[in-house]
Amino acid sequence: MMLVSGATHEGHVAAVNAVTNAETKKVAHTLVPTGSFTDPEYGAIGMRQSQCSDAGIDYETSVIWCEDLTRAIVDDRTAGFCKMIADRRRHKFLGAYIVGERAVETVQLMATIMAGGLTVEQVADLELAFPAHSAIILMAARDLKYKLDPEYAALYQSGMVGSRASKALS
Protein backbone atom coordinates (compact mmCIF):
# COMPACT_ATOMS: atom_id res chain seq x y z
CA MET A 1 0.00 0.00 0.00
CA MET A 2 1.63 3.22 -1.13
CA LEU A 3 0.85 6.20 1.03
CA VAL A 4 2.73 9.45 1.57
CA SER A 5 3.31 8.51 5.22
CA GLY A 6 4.86 5.19 4.17
CA ALA A 7 7.07 6.80 1.55
CA THR A 8 8.24 9.43 4.05
CA HIS A 9 9.07 6.70 6.57
CA GLU A 10 10.97 4.70 3.93
CA GLY A 11 12.95 7.82 2.98
CA HIS A 12 13.91 8.43 6.60
CA VAL A 13 15.06 4.83 7.07
CA ALA A 14 17.02 4.93 3.79
CA ALA A 15 18.75 8.16 4.84
CA VAL A 16 19.69 6.79 8.26
CA ASN A 17 21.00 3.59 6.66
CA ALA A 18 23.05 5.60 4.13
CA VAL A 19 24.80 7.97 6.54
CA THR A 20 25.29 6.01 9.76
CA ASN A 21 27.27 2.99 10.80
CA ALA A 22 24.30 1.65 12.74
CA GLU A 23 22.76 -1.70 11.96
CA THR A 24 20.78 -1.52 8.73
CA LYS A 25 17.11 -0.96 9.42
CA LYS A 26 14.27 -2.35 7.34
CA VAL A 27 10.78 -0.99 6.85
CA ALA A 28 8.05 -3.39 7.98
CA HIS A 29 4.86 -1.37 7.46
CA THR A 30 3.17 -3.40 10.21
CA LEU A 31 1.02 -0.59 11.62
CA VAL A 32 -0.04 1.86 8.95
CA PRO A 33 -2.84 4.27 9.79
CA THR A 34 -4.93 5.27 6.80
CA GLY A 35 -7.72 7.74 6.26
CA SER A 36 -9.18 10.47 4.16
CA PHE A 37 -10.37 14.00 4.71
CA THR A 38 -13.87 13.28 3.42
CA ASP A 39 -17.00 14.57 5.14
CA PRO A 40 -17.20 12.85 7.50
CA GLU A 41 -13.56 11.79 7.71
CA TYR A 42 -12.53 8.19 8.14
CA GLY A 43 -9.42 6.63 9.66
CA ALA A 44 -8.35 3.04 10.12
CA ILE A 45 -5.51 0.97 11.51
CA GLY A 46 -4.89 -2.71 12.05
CA MET A 47 -6.97 -5.78 11.39
CA ARG A 48 -10.58 -6.06 10.32
CA GLN A 49 -12.97 -8.51 11.98
CA SER A 50 -12.83 -10.81 8.95
CA GLN A 51 -9.02 -10.94 9.22
CA CYS A 52 -9.26 -11.79 12.93
CA SER A 53 -11.74 -14.57 12.19
CA ASP A 54 -9.61 -15.92 9.33
CA ALA A 55 -6.58 -15.95 11.66
CA GLY A 56 -8.51 -17.83 14.35
CA ILE A 57 -8.20 -14.98 16.86
CA ASP A 58 -10.83 -14.78 19.60
CA TYR A 59 -11.73 -11.09 19.67
CA GLU A 60 -14.19 -8.62 21.15
CA THR A 61 -15.49 -5.42 19.59
CA SER A 62 -16.79 -2.10 20.79
CA VAL A 63 -18.72 0.46 18.77
CA ILE A 64 -19.21 3.96 20.15
CA TRP A 65 -21.35 6.42 18.21
CA CYS A 66 -20.31 10.05 17.85
CA GLU A 67 -23.79 11.10 18.97
CA ASP A 68 -22.63 10.03 22.48
CA LEU A 69 -19.36 12.02 22.29
CA THR A 70 -19.47 15.37 24.11
CA ARG A 71 -17.22 17.20 21.65
CA ALA A 72 -19.26 15.99 18.67
CA ILE A 73 -22.44 17.19 20.37
CA VAL A 74 -20.90 20.60 21.16
CA ASP A 75 -19.75 20.98 17.53
CA ASP A 76 -23.06 19.63 16.16
CA ARG A 77 -21.06 17.06 14.14
CA THR A 78 -22.48 13.79 15.48
CA ALA A 79 -22.28 11.65 12.32
CA GLY A 80 -19.92 8.71 12.77
CA PHE A 81 -18.58 6.07 15.12
CA CYS A 82 -15.46 4.38 16.48
CA LYS A 83 -15.12 0.61 16.25
CA MET A 84 -12.31 -1.14 18.11
CA ILE A 85 -11.25 -4.76 17.97
CA ALA A 86 -9.28 -6.35 20.81
CA ASP A 87 -7.80 -9.79 21.45
CA ARG A 88 -9.87 -11.48 24.19
CA ARG A 89 -6.91 -13.44 25.58
CA ARG A 90 -4.17 -10.79 25.55
CA HIS A 91 -6.39 -7.68 25.85
CA LYS A 92 -4.35 -6.00 23.10
CA PHE A 93 -5.85 -3.88 20.35
CA LEU A 94 -6.00 -5.48 16.91
CA GLY A 95 -7.70 -2.73 14.92
CA ALA A 96 -9.67 0.50 15.03
CA TYR A 97 -11.99 2.16 12.54
CA ILE A 98 -13.20 5.70 13.03
CA VAL A 99 -15.68 7.70 10.99
CA GLY A 100 -16.43 11.26 12.03
CA GLU A 101 -14.98 14.66 12.74
CA ARG A 102 -11.17 14.54 13.19
CA ALA A 103 -11.07 10.78 12.49
CA VAL A 104 -7.72 10.97 10.70
CA GLU A 105 -6.11 12.71 13.68
CA THR A 106 -7.85 10.44 16.19
CA VAL A 107 -6.60 7.27 14.47
CA GLN A 108 -3.04 8.56 15.07
CA LEU A 109 -3.66 8.09 18.80
CA MET A 110 -4.65 4.47 18.12
CA ALA A 111 -1.48 4.00 16.05
CA THR A 112 0.57 5.17 19.04
CA ILE A 113 -1.39 2.97 21.44
CA MET A 114 -0.96 -0.10 19.25
CA ALA A 115 2.73 0.56 18.51
CA GLY A 116 3.33 0.94 22.24
CA GLY A 117 1.57 -2.34 22.99
CA LEU A 118 -0.83 -0.81 25.51
CA THR A 119 -3.59 -3.05 26.82
CA VAL A 120 -7.29 -2.29 26.83
CA GLU A 121 -7.08 -1.68 30.59
CA GLN A 122 -4.16 0.75 30.26
CA VAL A 123 -5.99 2.82 27.65
CA ALA A 124 -9.27 2.70 29.57
CA ASP A 125 -7.46 4.20 32.56
CA LEU A 126 -5.84 7.10 30.64
CA GLU A 127 -6.77 10.69 31.34
CA LEU A 128 -7.05 12.86 28.24
CA ALA A 129 -8.18 16.43 27.61
CA PHE A 130 -11.93 17.00 27.70
CA PRO A 131 -13.89 17.59 25.57
CA ALA A 132 -11.94 16.21 22.63
CA HIS A 133 -12.73 14.07 19.61
CA SER A 134 -10.07 11.59 20.76
CA ALA A 135 -12.17 10.83 23.87
CA ILE A 136 -14.04 8.34 21.70
CA ILE A 137 -10.93 6.13 22.01
CA LEU A 138 -11.30 6.13 25.80
CA MET A 139 -15.02 5.45 25.58
CA ALA A 140 -14.45 2.43 23.33
CA ALA A 141 -11.56 1.14 25.49
CA ARG A 142 -13.72 1.43 28.62
CA ASP A 143 -16.51 -0.46 26.86
CA LEU A 144 -14.02 -3.20 25.91
CA LYS A 145 -12.69 -3.31 29.48
CA TYR A 146 -16.27 -3.79 30.65
CA LYS A 147 -16.77 -6.63 28.16
CA LEU A 148 -13.43 -8.35 28.86
CA ASP A 149 -13.30 -8.11 32.66
CA PRO A 150 -16.25 -9.55 34.63
CA GLU A 151 -15.04 -7.99 37.91
CA TYR A 152 -14.90 -4.53 36.33
CA ALA A 153 -18.33 -5.10 34.80
CA ALA A 154 -19.72 -5.97 38.26
CA LEU A 155 -18.23 -2.78 39.75
CA TYR A 156 -19.55 -0.74 36.84
CA GLN A 157 -23.05 -2.14 37.23
CA SER A 158 -22.99 -1.48 40.98
CA GLY A 159 -22.10 2.18 40.37
CA MET A 160 -18.74 1.87 42.12
CA VAL A 161 -16.50 2.61 39.12
CA GLY A 162 -14.84 5.97 39.71
CA SER A 163 -15.92 6.07 43.37
CA ARG A 164 -13.54 6.16 46.33
CA ALA A 165 -14.57 2.59 47.14
CA SER A 166 -13.56 1.34 43.69
CA LYS A 167 -10.19 3.10 43.92
CA ALA A 168 -9.57 1.44 47.28
CA LEU A 169 -10.23 -1.95 45.65
CA SER A 170 -7.69 -1.40 42.85
C-alpha positions as CSV (number, residue, x, y, z in Angstrom):
1,M,0.0,0.0,0.0
2,M,1.6,3.2,-1.1
3,L,0.8,6.2,1.0
4,V,2.7,9.4,1.6
5,S,3.3,8.5,5.2
6,G,4.9,5.2,4.2
7,A,7.1,6.8,1.6
8,T,8.2,9.4,4.1
9,H,9.1,6.7,6.6
10,E,11.0,4.7,3.9
11,G,12.9,7.8,3.0
12,H,13.9,8.4,6.6
13,V,15.1,4.8,7.1
14,A,17.0,4.9,3.8
15,A,18.7,8.2,4.8
16,V,19.7,6.8,8.3
17,N,21.0,3.6,6.7
18,A,23.0,5.6,4.1
19,V,24.8,8.0,6.5
20,T,25.3,6.0,9.8
21,N,27.3,3.0,10.8
22,A,24.3,1.6,12.7
23,E,22.8,-1.7,12.0
24,T,20.8,-1.5,8.7
25,K,17.1,-1.0,9.4
26,K,14.3,-2.4,7.3
27,V,10.8,-1.0,6.8
28,A,8.1,-3.4,8.0
29,H,4.9,-1.4,7.5
30,T,3.2,-3.4,10.2
31,L,1.0,-0.6,11.6
32,V,0.0,1.9,8.9
33,P,-2.8,4.3,9.8
34,T,-4.9,5.3,6.8
35,G,-7.7,7.7,6.3
36,S,-9.2,10.5,4.2
37,F,-10.4,14.0,4.7
38,T,-13.9,13.3,3.4
39,D,-17.0,14.6,5.1
40,P,-17.2,12.8,7.5
41,E,-13.6,11.8,7.7
42,Y,-12.5,8.2,8.1
43,G,-9.4,6.6,9.7
44,A,-8.4,3.0,10.1
45,I,-5.5,1.0,11.5
46,G,-4.9,-2.7,12.0
47,M,-7.0,-5.8,11.4
48,R,-10.6,-6.1,10.3
49,Q,-13.0,-8.5,12.0
50,S,-12.8,-10.8,9.0
51,Q,-9.0,-10.9,9.2
52,C,-9.3,-11.8,12.9
53,S,-11.7,-14.6,12.2
54,D,-9.6,-15.9,9.3
55,A,-6.6,-15.9,11.7
56,G,-8.5,-17.8,14.4
57,I,-8.2,-15.0,16.9
58,D,-10.8,-14.8,19.6
59,Y,-11.7,-11.1,19.7
60,E,-14.2,-8.6,21.1
61,T,-15.5,-5.4,19.6
62,S,-16.8,-2.1,20.8
63,V,-18.7,0.5,18.8
64,I,-19.2,4.0,20.2
65,W,-21.4,6.4,18.2
66,C,-20.3,10.0,17.8
67,E,-23.8,11.1,19.0
68,D,-22.6,10.0,22.5
69,L,-19.4,12.0,22.3
70,T,-19.5,15.4,24.1
71,R,-17.2,17.2,21.6
72,A,-19.3,16.0,18.7
73,I,-22.4,17.2,20.4
74,V,-20.9,20.6,21.2
75,D,-19.8,21.0,17.5
76,D,-23.1,19.6,16.2
77,R,-21.1,17.1,14.1
78,T,-22.5,13.8,15.5
79,A,-22.3,11.6,12.3
80,G,-19.9,8.7,12.8
81,F,-18.6,6.1,15.1
82,C,-15.5,4.4,16.5
83,K,-15.1,0.6,16.2
84,M,-12.3,-1.1,18.1
85,I,-11.3,-4.8,18.0
86,A,-9.3,-6.4,20.8
87,D,-7.8,-9.8,21.4
88,R,-9.9,-11.5,24.2
89,R,-6.9,-13.4,25.6
90,R,-4.2,-10.8,25.5
91,H,-6.4,-7.7,25.9
92,K,-4.3,-6.0,23.1
93,F,-5.8,-3.9,20.3
94,L,-6.0,-5.5,16.9
95,G,-7.7,-2.7,14.9
96,A,-9.7,0.5,15.0
97,Y,-12.0,2.2,12.5
98,I,-13.2,5.7,13.0
99,V,-15.7,7.7,11.0
100,G,-16.4,11.3,12.0
101,E,-15.0,14.7,12.7
102,R,-11.2,14.5,13.2
103,A,-11.1,10.8,12.5
104,V,-7.7,11.0,10.7
105,E,-6.1,12.7,13.7
106,T,-7.8,10.4,16.2
107,V,-6.6,7.3,14.5
108,Q,-3.0,8.6,15.1
109,L,-3.7,8.1,18.8
110,M,-4.7,4.5,18.1
111,A,-1.5,4.0,16.1
112,T,0.6,5.2,19.0
113,I,-1.4,3.0,21.4
114,M,-1.0,-0.1,19.3
115,A,2.7,0.6,18.5
116,G,3.3,0.9,22.2
117,G,1.6,-2.3,23.0
118,L,-0.8,-0.8,25.5
119,T,-3.6,-3.0,26.8
120,V,-7.3,-2.3,26.8
121,E,-7.1,-1.7,30.6
122,Q,-4.2,0.8,30.3
123,V,-6.0,2.8,27.7
124,A,-9.3,2.7,29.6
125,D,-7.5,4.2,32.6
126,L,-5.8,7.1,30.6
127,E,-6.8,10.7,31.3
128,L,-7.0,12.9,28.2
129,A,-8.2,16.4,27.6
130,F,-11.9,17.0,27.7
131,P,-13.9,17.6,25.6
132,A,-11.9,16.2,22.6
133,H,-12.7,14.1,19.6
134,S,-10.1,11.6,20.8
135,A,-12.2,10.8,23.9
136,I,-14.0,8.3,21.7
137,I,-10.9,6.1,22.0
138,L,-11.3,6.1,25.8
139,M,-15.0,5.4,25.6
140,A,-14.4,2.4,23.3
141,A,-11.6,1.1,25.5
142,R,-13.7,1.4,28.6
143,D,-16.5,-0.5,26.9
144,L,-14.0,-3.2,25.9
145,K,-12.7,-3.3,29.5
146,Y,-16.3,-3.8,30.7
147,K,-16.8,-6.6,28.2
148,L,-13.4,-8.4,28.9
149,D,-13.3,-8.1,32.7
150,P,-16.2,-9.6,34.6
151,E,-15.0,-8.0,37.9
152,Y,-14.9,-4.5,36.3
153,A,-18.3,-5.1,34.8
154,A,-19.7,-6.0,38.3
155,L,-18.2,-2.8,39.7
156,Y,-19.6,-0.7,36.8
157,Q,-23.1,-2.1,37.2
158,S,-23.0,-1.5,41.0
159,G,-22.1,2.2,40.4
160,M,-18.7,1.9,42.1
161,V,-16.5,2.6,39.1
162,G,-14.8,6.0,39.7
163,S,-15.9,6.1,43.4
164,R,-13.5,6.2,46.3
165,A,-14.6,2.6,47.1
166,S,-13.6,1.3,43.7
167,K,-10.2,3.1,43.9
168,A,-9.6,1.4,47.3
169,L,-10.2,-1.9,45.7
170,S,-7.7,-1.4,42.9
